[in-house]
Amino acid sequence: MKQIVIWLLFVVCIANAASAQETEISKSRIIETYKGKQYYIHFVDQGQTLFAISRAYGVSLEEVKLANPDAGETLKPNQMLMIPFVETSAAGPQVIIIEKGKTVEPIAVPVQPKQTDSGQIQHTVAPKETWYALSRQYQVPVKEIISANPGVDTLRIGMTVNIPPAPEKIIELPPRYGFVTYVVAPKETLYGIATRYKITVEELVNINPVLKEGLKVDQLIYVPSITPVADQTPGSGGFTLHEVKRKETLYSISKMYNVDIKDILVANPGLDGKLRKNDIIRIPVKKEPVVVPPENKIIQGRDVFQEAVEPVKPMVCLTQPHRQVFNVALMIPFQLDYADSIRVSDPSSLKLPSDFRSLDFIQFYEGAMIAAEDVAGIGANIKIHAFDTDAGSSLTKTRRVLSGQTIRDMDLIIGPFFANSFELVSAFAMDHKIPIVNPLSERSEIIEANPYVVKMQPSGWSSYSNAAQKIASVYPDANFTIMRRDHAENNSMASVFQSALSKTIENPGRIHEVVYSQVYASGLIKSLVPGKTNVIFLLTSDKALIPSLLRQLNDVREKYNIVVVGLADWEDMEMDFSYLHNLEAHFFSPWFVDYRSDRVTNYIAEFRKRYEGEPELERYAYLGYDITRYFLEAMYNFGPDFLNCLPDINNPMLSSDFRFYKTPSGGYENTGVMVYKLKDFSKVGL
């Protein structure tokens, strides 16, 4: 019998305040951030009143009531209150200067960081400092700083925290004509590298005098820019450095070196397509592997072997039902400690769901539950474990979940949703080899060096590239024009569109680029061709320019067959939308729901039946379903090693079209994008 077991393991963070009289109320040590403001989390003891609590925290009674509108006049033991945080001390000791009977205001004396014998730095927390700020200041990953301070969940002013030593950085070498940079891999020797590049050890040392001190792992050195005798070890180098010149773009550089823009972006994490003059970027070097016969030599008393390594056989992803039970963790910030504030007894005082914290991500959970039962309906055995994790910067609940045994037995983790919690859990997932899905983050750093992380929000360049390819496939014989307001606006976006189009259509000569500030609207009209479909990418968000251009294009649409491609933020602007419909405006986004689809209609009906509400795209009802359905079905079809099969799975969902790309040294990124157009005053998916 096909069934699914839903385990709901909600973790509620409840701290016990010390038993005391009203006059002995102690400040809570728990500080949380909500909607950009900090609050003490106070748990009420027997006999405490709002007035006494407000006096103990040094805030007015009105401020306490405003932060806790549903608290009521009579407090209950263990009831949770949010008390506005008030800074009462500076970052470090204060000195009061007295001048002959006159007292000057206290002056905050900065506390200099101290270094311990173990190499750690003791840092005194200043106002508004966060874990992330400390990470940036000392160039140490957030998770390493948190690990060096066990038991510390929230930073407080004046607190001393330990900063572990920063990892040694690879120092980039400046460009050198005739050479490329090479990263020394473990167990490599001077002789092996010299032989690979057809030079002597003496020549290699002359090129790199630093090698007189010995060869070090991860050391950057120069080698001749020729094709090596044998292919380099993956990840051991293979790039040249390019200094960006004025007006150069990713597109022009990619043409110069004959490499894909995508490969340049992968080689330069964090670049995100933005170039500045004098930037040094890595350009991947295309290498032609040549087989070298094994050698047995003795150099400096050591055996040097070039071992014949059997090629790794690619995994064959065959659809085959797997009947074992899969355990899946949903790590969602339910914020159950605020659930008591939800009251529906008085219809006249009903609030919007967005006013209750516990409902922030409830539709994601509801969509996930429908998806789980749908997958169970095809024969999968799934156990869903739901955990209440932290919202904001706190880590209290998340640490508690990771300290238990249950989370170690998971086959898949979906979440957490907030950066600090996800960073902690992704490190845990890597240690235990558990695939983990991040639903909301757009940061590429989360998949770096962690092959178990799956990032659902696509990066900008992948969205632009895939949108261009989809539109070009629909209009393969069209005349394409890419227009921007000026050279500075959306420069990288235009480069990616141009590159993707040139690789998709047969004749790149049909691609034109127009800069409005140089040729104005007349230049745009001149780029159009009568008798052909003219696809115009209007890559601008100028609120004054867009309506004017649309009006002028609408005036000539009888002479030219025009299709406009715009940016998603256009739909929030004030304009005559009849122009968009006349020009069949196309838009692209990672998420889009086509309400004409039977699958969407059926999902809406099921959602209404179960939860007596309407599924909303903005409240993650479709995202929760799509992510859960996609990965549960992948596990059922491909088993525990389903991650390796993600690039081969083509299974469109309700609001998304997942396309996964495996990064060379990290996890998986979704590159899928949805393209839709306006037709008959409705949105229609391509």
Backbone hydrogen bonds, N-H to C=O, Kabsch-Sander energy under -0.5 kcal/mol:
donor,donor_aa,acceptor,acceptor_aa,energy
5,V,382,I,-1.4
6,I,4,I,-0.6
7,W,5,V,-0.7
7,W,384,I,-1.9
8,L,6,I,-0.6
9,L,7,W,-0.8
9,L,386,A,-0.7
10,F,8,L,-0.8
12,V,10,F,-0.6
13,C,11,V,-0.5
14,I,12,V,-0.9
17,A,15,A,-0.6
24,E,21,Q,-1.8
25,I,22,E,-1.1
31,I,29,R,-0.6
32,E,39,Y,-2.6
34,Y,32,E,-0.5
34,Y,37,K,-3.2
37,K,34,Y,-1.7
39,Y,32,E,-2.8
40,Y,83,I,-3.4
41,I,30,I,-2.4
42,H,40,Y,-0.8
42,H,81,L,-2.6
44,V,42,H,-0.5
44,V,79,Q,-2.9
48,Q,45,D,-1.9
53,I,49,T,-2.4
54,S,50,L,-2.7
55,R,51,F,-2.0
56,A,52,A,-2.0
57,Y,53,I,-1.8
58,G,54,S,-0.7
59,V,54,S,-2.3
64,V,60,S,-1.6
65,K,61,L,-2.3
66,L,62,E,-2.5
67,A,63,E,-1.8
68,N,64,V,-1.1
71,A,68,N,-1.9
75,L,73,E,-0.6
78,N,44,V,-3.6
79,Q,76,K,-2.0
81,L,42,H,-3.0
83,I,40,Y,-2.5
83,I,81,L,-0.6
85,F,38,Q,-2.3
92,G,90,A,-1.9
95,V,107,I,-1.4
96,I,94,Q,-0.5
97,I,95,V,-0.6
98,I,96,I,-0.5
99,E,97,I,-0.5
99,E,102,K,-3.0
100,K,98,I,-0.6
102,K,99,E,-1.1
104,V,97,I,-2.1
104,V,102,K,-0.5
107,I,95,V,-1.5
109,V,93,P,-1.8
112,Q,110,P,-0.6
114,K,122,Q,-1.8
116,T,120,Q,-3.2
119,G,116,T,-1.6
121,I,163,I,-2.9
122,Q,114,K,-4.1
123,H,121,I,-0.7
123,H,161,V,-2.9
125,V,123,H,-0.6
125,V,159,M,-3.2
129,E,126,A,-1.7
134,L,130,T,-2.2
135,S,131,W,-2.2
136,R,132,Y,-2.3
137,Q,133,A,-2.4
138,Y,134,L,-2.5
139,Q,135,S,-1.2
140,V,135,S,-1.2
144,E,141,P,-0.5
145,I,141,P,-1.6
146,I,142,V,-2.5
147,S,143,K,-2.1
148,A,144,E,-1.4
149,N,146,I,-1.5
152,V,149,N,-1.9
153,D,151,G,-0.7
158,G,125,V,-2.7
159,M,156,R,-2.1
161,V,123,H,-2.8
161,V,159,M,-0.5
163,I,121,I,-3.2
171,I,169,K,-0.6
172,E,170,I,-0.6
179,F,176,R,-2.0
180,V,223,V,-2.5
181,T,239,F,-1.2
182,Y,221,I,-2.5
183,V,236,S,-1.7
184,V,182,Y,-0.6
184,V,219,Q,-2.4
188,E,185,A,-1.5
193,I,189,T,-2.1
194,A,190,L,-2.7
195,T,191,Y,-2.7
196,R,192,G,-1.9
197,Y,193,I,-1.6
198,K,195,T,-1.4
199,I,194,A,-2.6
204,L,200,T,-2.2
205,V,201,V,-2.3
206,N,202,E,-2.1
207,I,203,E,-2.1
208,N,204,L,-1.7
211,L,208,N,-2.6
212,K,209,P,-1.9
213,E,210,V,-1.7
214,G,211,L,-1.7
218,D,184,V,-3.1
219,Q,216,K,-1.7
221,I,182,Y,-2.2
221,I,219,Q,-0.5
223,V,180,V,-2.3
225,S,178,G,-2.3
226,I,224,P,-2.1
229,V,196,R,-2.9
236,S,233,T,-2.4
238,G,181,T,-0.8
239,F,181,T,-0.9
240,T,283,I,-2.6
242,H,281,I,-2.8
244,V,242,H,-0.6
244,V,279,D,-3.1
248,E,245,K,-1.7
253,I,249,T,-2.4
254,S,250,L,-2.6
255,K,251,Y,-1.9
256,M,252,S,-1.9
257,Y,253,I,-2.1
258,N,254,S,-1.0
259,V,254,S,-1.9
264,I,260,D,-1.6
265,L,261,I,-2.4
266,V,262,K,-2.2
267,A,263,D,-1.8
268,N,264,I,-0.7
268,N,265,L,-0.7
271,L,268,N,-2.1
274,K,271,L,-1.9
275,L,273,G,-0.5
278,N,244,V,-2.9
279,D,276,R,-2.1
281,I,242,H,-2.6
281,I,279,D,-0.6
283,I,240,T,-3.3
285,V,238,G,-2.8
286,K,284,P,-0.6
297,K,304,V,-1.4
299,I,297,K,-0.5
299,I,302,R,-2.2
302,R,299,I,-2.0
304,V,297,K,-2.3
305,F,303,D,-0.5
306,Q,295,E,-1.1
307,E,305,F,-0.9
309,V,307,E,-0.7
310,E,308,A,-0.5
317,C,315,M,-0.7
318,L,316,V,-1.2
320,Q,637,N,-2.6
322,H,636,Y,-2.0
323,R,321,P,-0.5
326,F,381,N,-2.5
328,V,326,F,-0.5
328,V,383,K,-2.9
329,A,412,L,-2.7
330,L,328,V,-0.5
330,L,385,H,-2.8
331,M,329,A,-0.7
331,M,414,I,-2.7
332,I,330,L,-1.0
332,I,387,F,-1.9
334,F,332,I,-2.0
338,Y,335,Q,-2.0
339,A,336,L,-1.6
341,S,338,Y,-1.5
342,I,339,A,-1.8
343,R,341,S,-0.9
349,S,346,D,-1.8
350,L,347,P,-1.2
355,D,352,L,-2.0
356,F,353,P,-1.7
357,R,355,D,-0.5
359,L,356,F,-1.6
360,D,357,R,-2.0
362,I,359,L,-0.6
365,Y,361,F,-1.6
366,E,362,I,-2.5
367,G,363,Q,-2.5
368,A,364,F,-2.1
369,M,365,Y,-2.1
370,I,366,E,-1.7
371,A,367,G,-2.1
372,A,368,A,-2.4
373,E,369,M,-1.9
374,D,370,I,-2.0
375,V,371,A,-2.3
376,A,372,A,-2.1
377,G,373,E,-1.6
378,I,375,V,-1.2
379,G,376,A,-1.6
380,A,375,V,-1.6
381,N,324,Q,-0.5
382,I,380,A,-0.7
383,K,326,F,-2.9
384,I,5,V,-1.2
384,I,382,I,-0.5
385,H,328,V,-3.2
385,H,383,K,-0.6
386,A,7,W,-1.2
386,A,384,I,-0.6
387,F,330,L,-2.9
387,F,385,H,-0.5
389,T,332,I,-1.6
389,T,387,F,-0.8
394,S,391,A,-0.6
399,R,395,L,-2.7
400,R,396,T,-1.6
401,V,397,K,-2.2
402,L,398,T,-2.3
403,S,399,R,-1.4
404,G,401,V,-1.3
408,R,405,Q,-1.1
409,D,405,Q,-0.5
409,D,406,T,-1.6
410,M,407,I,-1.1
411,D,327,N,-3.2
412,L,327,N,-1.1
413,I,435,P,-2.2
414,I,329,A,-3.1
415,G,413,I,-0.6
415,G,437,V,-2.8
422,F,418,F,-2.7
423,E,419,A,-2.5
424,L,420,N,-1.7
425,V,421,S,-2.6
426,S,422,F,-3.0
427,A,423,E,-1.4
428,F,424,L,-1.6
429,A,425,V,-3.0
430,M,426,S,-2.1
431,D,427,A,-2.1
432,H,428,F,-1.8
433,K,430,M,-0.9
434,I,429,A,-2.7
436,I,452,Y,-2.9
437,V,413,I,-2.8
438,N,454,V,-2.9
446,I,443,R,-1.0
447,I,444,S,-1.4
448,E,445,E,-1.2
450,N,447,I,-1.2
453,V,450,N,-1.4
454,V,436,I,-2.5
455,K,668,Y,-3.1
456,M,438,N,-2.1
456,M,454,V,-0.6
457,Q,441,S,-0.7
463,S,459,S,-1.8
464,Y,460,G,-2.5
465,S,461,W,-2.4
466,N,462,S,-2.4
467,A,463,S,-2.2
468,A,464,Y,-2.3
469,Q,465,S,-2.1
470,K,466,N,-2.4
471,I,467,A,-2.4
472,A,468,A,-2.5
473,S,469,Q,-1.9
474,V,470,K,-1.3
475,Y,471,I,-2.1
478,A,475,Y,-1.5
479,N,533,T,-2.9
480,F,478,A,-0.5
480,F,510,R,-2.6
481,T,535,V,-2.5
482,I,512,H,-3.0
483,M,481,T,-0.6
483,M,537,F,-2.9
484,R,514,V,-2.0
491,N,488,A,-0.9
494,A,490,N,-2.3
495,S,491,N,-1.9
496,V,492,S,-2.3
497,F,493,M,-2.4
498,Q,494,A,-2.5
499,S,495,S,-2.4
500,A,496,V,-2.7
501,L,497,F,-2.5
502,S,498,Q,-2.2
503,K,499,S,-1.3
504,T,500,A,-0.8
504,T,501,L,-0.8
505,I,501,L,-2.5
510,R,507,N,-2.1
511,I,508,P,-1.7
512,H,480,F,-2.5
512,H,510,R,-0.5
514,V,482,I,-3.0
516,Y,484,R,-3.2
516,Y,514,V,-0.6
517,S,485,R,-2.2
518,Q,515,V,-1.8
519,V,515,V,-1.7
520,Y,516,Y,-2.7
523,G,519,V,-1.5
523,G,520,Y,-0.6
524,L,520,Y,-1.2
525,I,521,A,-2.3
526,K,522,S,-2.0
527,S,523,G,-0.8
527,S,524,L,-0.7
528,L,525,I,-1.5
531,G,559,K,-0.6
532,K,529,V,-1.3
534,N,561,N,-3.5
535,V,479,N,-2.2
535,V,533,T,-0.7
536,I,534,N,-0.6
536,I,563,V,-2.9
537,F,481,T,-3.3
537,F,535,V,-0.6
538,L,536,I,-1.0
538,L,565,V,-2.2
539,L,483,M,-2.3
539,L,537,F,-1.3
540,T,538,L,-1.7
543,K,541,S,-0.6
546,I,542,D,-2.4
548,S,544,A,-0.8
549,L,545,L,-2.5
550,L,546,I,-2.7
551,R,547,P,-2.1
552,Q,548,S,-2.0
553,L,549,L,-2.6
554,N,550,L,-2.4
555,D,551,R,-1.6
556,V,552,Q,-0.8
556,V,553,L,-0.6
557,R,554,N,-0.9
559,K,556,V,-1.0
560,Y,556,V,-2.2
561,N,532,K,-0.8
562,I,560,Y,-0.9
563,V,534,N,-2.8
564,V,583,L,-1.7
565,V,536,I,-3.2
566,G,564,V,-0.5
566,G,586,H,-2.8
570,W,567,L,-2.0
571,E,568,A,-1.3
572,D,569,D,-1.2
573,M,570,W,-2.3
575,M,573,M,-0.7
577,F,575,M,-1.0
579,Y,576,D,-1.6
580,L,576,D,-0.6
581,H,577,F,-1.9
582,N,578,S,-2.6
583,L,579,Y,-2.1
584,E,581,H,-1.3
585,A,580,L,-2.7
586,H,564,V,-3.2
587,F,676,Y,-3.0
589,S,674,M,-2.6
592,F,655,S,-2.1
594,D,592,F,-0.6
594,D,654,L,-0.6
595,Y,593,V,-0.9
597,S,594,D,-1.9
601,T,597,S,-2.3
602,N,598,D,-2.6
603,Y,599,R,-2.1
604,I,600,V,-2.6
605,A,601,T,-2.0
606,E,602,N,-2.2
607,F,603,Y,-2.7
608,R,604,I,-2.6
609,K,605,A,-2.1
610,R,606,E,-2.2
611,Y,607,F,-2.8
612,E,608,R,-1.8
619,R,616,E,-0.5
620,Y,617,L,-1.4
621,A,616,E,-2.0
624,G,620,Y,-2.4
625,Y,621,A,-1.1
626,D,622,Y,-3.0
627,I,623,L,-2.6
628,T,624,G,-1.6
629,R,625,Y,-3.0
630,Y,626,D,-2.5
631,F,627,I,-2.2
632,L,628,T,-2.3
633,E,629,R,-2.1
634,A,630,Y,-1.7
635,M,631,F,-2.2
636,Y,632,L,-2.2
637,N,633,E,-2.3
638,F,634,A,-2.6
639,G,635,M,-2.1
642,F,639,G,-1.4
644,N,641,D,-1.2
645,C,642,F,-1.6
646,L,642,F,-0.5
646,L,643,L,-1.4
648,D,645,C,-1.7
649,I,645,C,-0.7
649,I,646,L,-1.4
650,N,648,D,-0.5
651,N,649,I,-0.5
653,M,656,S,-2.3
661,Y,669,E,-2.5
663,T,661,Y,-0.6
663,T,667,G,-2.5
667,G,447,I,-2.2
668,Y,453,V,-2.6
669,E,661,Y,-2.4
670,N,455,K,-2.6
671,T,659,R,-4.2
674,M,589,S,-3.4
676,Y,587,F,-2.3
677,K,684,V,-2.7
678,L,585,A,-2.1
679,K,677,K,-0.6
679,K,682,S,-2.9
682,S,679,K,-1.0
684,V,677,K,-2.9
686,L,675,V,-2.7
